[in-house]
């Protein structure tokens, strides 16, 4: 046999992988013609689902940034007992199956759950409500952001933080004026990843919040429901989600490449 | 400023007057940078006291620990720690919080001009040369009127041609700022060029402190002698005739010194390379120098207007001669010579571990 058989195997494997991974994506656009695509997007259910997805993912992302950024900064810049354990706990939702996450959310915040009484006393309704969708999205998407943000803050030169302090800046000002801008490309990449995950979230939302049009039915849930009745509409909505997800992935690539040029590492994508 | 720090292996007590510069010299890992970090408030010593201009910054006994932003030390880090995401003027303006926002740009650019960085106000630190980066770091550190100036290896990142200029600038800046300045370095020459006083740190302890000249002339230990550029030979001391101490060198031969060997026994002999003369190996013994060691030339290196000759005299030895002597003696690796120096130029120092 020729000595060149191994490179040939490598090439064949890559061709197979690329074909298999891109064909379904390409098929969505090939099957849904531009005209049908626009028609289907006029559908109320599709419009409601897209609007709800946009609103819930934006609110979820805001919550993730607000809490996740300082939490990641703490994990990145202080060493304390059990830091590794805490990091692992934060990353746990990455490997929990989404349906299990939904069950867990019900067990914690559902009417008869651990904190169900407290949630009800606070006048908040989560199950079968838009707020519940946001809770589910925060749960599944935040680890993507926190992981990336932690790596980004770890890559900031610690002497910069010290220099900021000696120049008269408090810890809070150092965080806002030096750490966040210096880590910005990594934070942006983490945002894009978390948003992408939230946008595609299905299982936890279905189990915890249900699938009611205009209230808890996000785009992925609408796709599954439309799939039974109107395949063209399902295709059209899928095409929109693919386009948005591809744009997010391109954003991640753009920011991570910027970071690598500066010699700072980025955590691998889980 | 008065500092007492204690860490696992760090215990120093130092004070510096305003307008004067103290250099802490020692090898890497001796705890030099930790001293600066403790003074600036970036590290908390387990025990000790730091005060500046009558104000206590840190005192474990009294439970005082001012944060770095209150102490406001002008700290020039070894790699300068310039903020890479900010332009040069924004780096300077970062410390100008007492200046109204609308005047910060003007104040920063004016300061950059004074540091020879006019026209580079909008440049990012990454695009500046080593010398420019250092001046930017200094401008930033001095912008906000620091209460003390801390310099970590200020010359190490500069090339030789920038160093001379930097030495002059640093000296005049430290005087002008009229605050106590502390710098740390592993290079005694750098310390003596920049500082009024030098403290040698070894394993977290100050082993000798004084003005640079007196340290070079009277090293207290083999470690200090080596650091100040002396050649150090080890041997065993005994009292010789006429108050002269004789040291039987470990590599063979005897060295005499006019120093009294306080502890006889294992000692080190220190001599400056420029005190060591070379004669042909077969030269007749003449003249007064008492110390004569046969040696083989190992290396010959021109350093400015001198020639450094590395010798093997049982132990490594270095002589500095003129280029003319190099020609006359035919100095090249492998040549046999006799190294000669006076007993009065020979210091006997304790051996230590260095």
Interface residues (C-beta under 8 A of the other chain):
Chain A: X157 X159 X160 X162 X163 X164 X165 X166 X167 X168 X169 X170 X171 X177 X178 X181 X182 X184 X262
Chain B: X37 X40 X41 X42 X67 X68 X69 X71 X72 X73 X74 X75 X77 X79 X81 X82 X83 X84 X85 X86 X94 X95 X97 X140 X141 X144 X146
